[in-house]
């Protein structure tokens, strides 16, 4: 039986590897959610191409979050991904709405 890439222990153990080398501390609950969602996408074979909607897609080494990944946090995060099995670009938005957080 194949290992489940979304097994909670697999995702949690991979999380520190996708944080920027100089910014391993998560500043808010929304930072943690965004980093967890990002880790799940990486575990499924997606690659990060941008952390906003307007910049050109670029190759980000090992899909490690760049230092500016949470500049708009904790209110707003945008993560853009590509996958080798698709020509589409996938956009994940995480938005703080009062005491709730929306992941779209």
C-alpha atoms as a printed R data frame, in Angstrom:
    type eleno elety resid chain resno       x      y       z
1   ATOM     1    CA   UNK     A     1   0.000  0.000   0.000
2   ATOM     2    CA   UNK     A     2   1.346  3.435  -0.945
3   ATOM     3    CA   UNK     A     3   2.000  6.017   1.709
4   ATOM     4    CA   UNK     A     4  -0.635  8.738   1.965
5   ATOM     5    CA   UNK     A     5   1.003 12.125   1.196
6   ATOM     6    CA   UNK     A     6  -1.760 13.846   3.176
7   ATOM     7    CA   UNK     A     7  -1.294 11.772   6.299
8   ATOM     8    CA   UNK     A     8  -1.204 14.354   9.112
9   ATOM     9    CA   UNK     A     9   2.214 13.223  10.322
10  ATOM    10    CA   UNK     A    10   3.653 13.472   6.782
11  ATOM    11    CA   UNK     A    11   2.294 16.987   6.290
12  ATOM    12    CA   UNK     A    12   3.410 18.224   9.716
13  ATOM    13    CA   UNK     A    13   6.905 16.761   9.304
14  ATOM    14    CA   UNK     A    14   7.268 18.411   5.859
15  ATOM    15    CA   UNK     A    15   6.044 21.830   7.057
16  ATOM    16    CA   UNK     A    16   9.385 23.192   8.389
17  ATOM    17    CA   UNK     A    17  11.029 22.383   5.034
18  ATOM    18    CA   UNK     A    18   8.761 24.758   3.071
19  ATOM    19    CA   UNK     A    19   9.229 27.779   5.339
20  ATOM    20    CA   UNK     A    20  11.835 30.392   4.347
21  ATOM    21    CA   UNK     A    21  15.233 29.647   5.912
22  ATOM    22    CA   UNK     A    22  15.337 32.983   7.734
23  ATOM    23    CA   UNK     A    23  11.672 33.074   8.793
24  ATOM    24    CA   UNK     A    24  10.763 29.791  10.465
25  ATOM    25    CA   UNK     A    25   8.469 31.462  13.023
26  ATOM    26    CA   UNK     A    26   4.777 31.686  12.088
27  ATOM    27    CA   UNK     A    27   3.433 35.075  13.181
28  ATOM    28    CA   UNK     A    28  -0.316 34.312  13.300
29  ATOM    29    CA   UNK     A    29  -2.906 31.557  13.146
30  ATOM    30    CA   UNK     A    30  -3.538 32.512   9.516
31  ATOM    31    CA   UNK     A    31   0.201 32.147   8.768
32  ATOM    32    CA   UNK     A    32  -0.043 28.625  10.155
33  ATOM    33    CA   UNK     A    33  -3.094 27.781   8.041
34  ATOM    34    CA   UNK     A    34  -1.493 29.189   4.884
35  ATOM    35    CA   UNK     A    35   1.730 27.261   5.529
36  ATOM    36    CA   UNK     A    36  -0.236 24.068   6.204
37  ATOM    37    CA   UNK     A    37  -2.265 24.430   2.983
38  ATOM    38    CA   UNK     A    38   0.960 25.134   1.079
39  ATOM    39    CA   UNK     A    39   2.595 22.034   2.540
40  ATOM    40    CA   UNK     A    40  -0.386 19.879   1.516
41  ATOM    41    CA   UNK     A    41  -0.152 21.175  -2.066
42  ATOM    42    CA   UNK     A    42   3.586 20.460  -2.160
43  ATOM    43    CA   UNK     A    43   2.974 16.947  -0.812
44  ATOM    44    CA   UNK     A    44   0.580 16.380  -3.747
45  ATOM    45    CA   UNK     A    45   3.194 17.373  -6.325
46  ATOM    46    CA   UNK     A    46   2.200 20.984  -6.995
47  ATOM    47    CA   UNK     A    47   4.934 23.588  -7.348
48  ATOM    48    CA   UNK     A    48   4.683 27.152  -6.124
49  ATOM    49    CA   UNK     A    49   5.011 29.778  -8.879
50  ATOM    50    CA   UNK     A    50   3.994 33.020  -7.101
51  ATOM    51    CA   UNK     A    51   2.689 34.468  -3.836
52  ATOM    52    CA   UNK     A    52   0.447 37.113  -5.400
53  ATOM    53    CA   UNK     A    53  -1.947 37.462  -8.318
54  ATOM    54    CA   UNK     A    54  -0.120 40.033 -10.412
55  ATOM    55    CA   UNK     A    55   3.480 38.894 -10.796
56  ATOM    56    CA   UNK     A    56   4.678 36.606 -13.558
57  ATOM    57    CA   UNK     A    57   4.896 32.922 -12.713
58  ATOM    58    CA   UNK     A    58   8.437 31.904 -11.841
59  ATOM    59    CA   UNK     A    59  10.180 28.806 -10.698
60  ATOM    60    CA   UNK     A    60  10.587 28.856  -6.919
61  ATOM    61    CA   UNK     A    61  13.345 26.546  -5.758
62  ATOM    62    CA   UNK     A    62  11.894 23.466  -4.020
63  ATOM    63    CA   UNK     A    63   8.624 25.417  -3.554
64  ATOM    64    CA   UNK     A    64  10.032 26.952  -0.379
65  ATOM    65    CA   UNK     A    65   7.944 29.959   0.536
66  ATOM    66    CA   UNK     A    66   9.803 33.185  -0.298
67  ATOM    67    CA   UNK     A    67  10.479 35.700   2.473
68  ATOM    68    CA   UNK     A    68   7.574 37.908   1.303
69  ATOM    69    CA   UNK     A    69   4.963 35.111   1.349
70  ATOM    70    CA   UNK     A    70   3.100 36.587   4.322
71  ATOM    71    CA   UNK     A    71   3.538 40.327   3.691
72  ATOM    72    CA   UNK     A    72  -0.254 40.777   3.469
73  ATOM    73    CA   UNK     A    73  -0.999 38.487   6.401
74  ATOM    74    CA   UNK     A    74  -2.801 37.819   8.561
75  ATOM    75    CA   UNK     A    75  -5.597 39.301   6.452
76  ATOM    76    CA   UNK     A    76  -4.829 37.999   2.978
77  ATOM    77    CA   UNK     A    77  -2.662 35.331   1.321
78  ATOM    78    CA   UNK     A    78  -2.486 34.319  -2.326
79  ATOM    79    CA   UNK     A    79  -0.563 31.233  -3.416
80  ATOM    80    CA   UNK     A    80  -0.288 30.221  -7.089
81  ATOM    81    CA   UNK     A    81   0.634 26.710  -8.169
82  ATOM    82    CA   UNK     A    82   1.203 24.589 -11.255
83  ATOM    83    CA   UNK     A    83   1.186 20.808 -11.563
84  ATOM    84    CA   UNK     A    84   2.985 18.676 -14.124
85  ATOM    85    CA   UNK     A    85  -0.257 16.855 -15.015
86  ATOM    86    CA   UNK     A    86  -2.103 20.046 -15.965
87  ATOM    87    CA   UNK     A    87  -1.621 23.192 -18.011
88  ATOM    88    CA   UNK     A    88  -3.814 25.129 -15.565
89  ATOM    89    CA   UNK     A    89  -2.669 27.473 -12.847
90  ATOM    90    CA   UNK     A    90  -4.208 26.898  -9.435
91  ATOM    91    CA   UNK     A    91  -4.804 29.864  -7.119
92  ATOM    92    CA   UNK     A    92  -5.402 29.468  -3.398
93  ATOM    93    CA   UNK     A    93  -6.652 32.469  -1.443
94  ATOM    94    CA   UNK     A    94  -6.752 32.584   2.341
95  ATOM    95    CA   UNK     A    95  -8.633 35.537   3.791
96  ATOM    96    CA   UNK     A    96  -9.332 36.505   7.384
97  ATOM    97    CA   UNK     A    97 -12.981 37.503   7.839
98  ATOM    98    CA   UNK     A    98 -13.427 38.783  11.361
99  ATOM    99    CA   UNK     A    99 -12.920 35.830  13.669
100 ATOM   100    CA   UNK     A   100 -13.105 33.346  10.776
101 ATOM   101    CA   UNK     A   101 -10.750 32.385   7.990
102 ATOM   102    CA   UNK     A   102 -11.865 31.530   4.453
103 ATOM   103    CA   UNK     A   103  -9.791 29.203   2.274
104 ATOM   104    CA   UNK     A   104 -10.752 29.335  -1.378
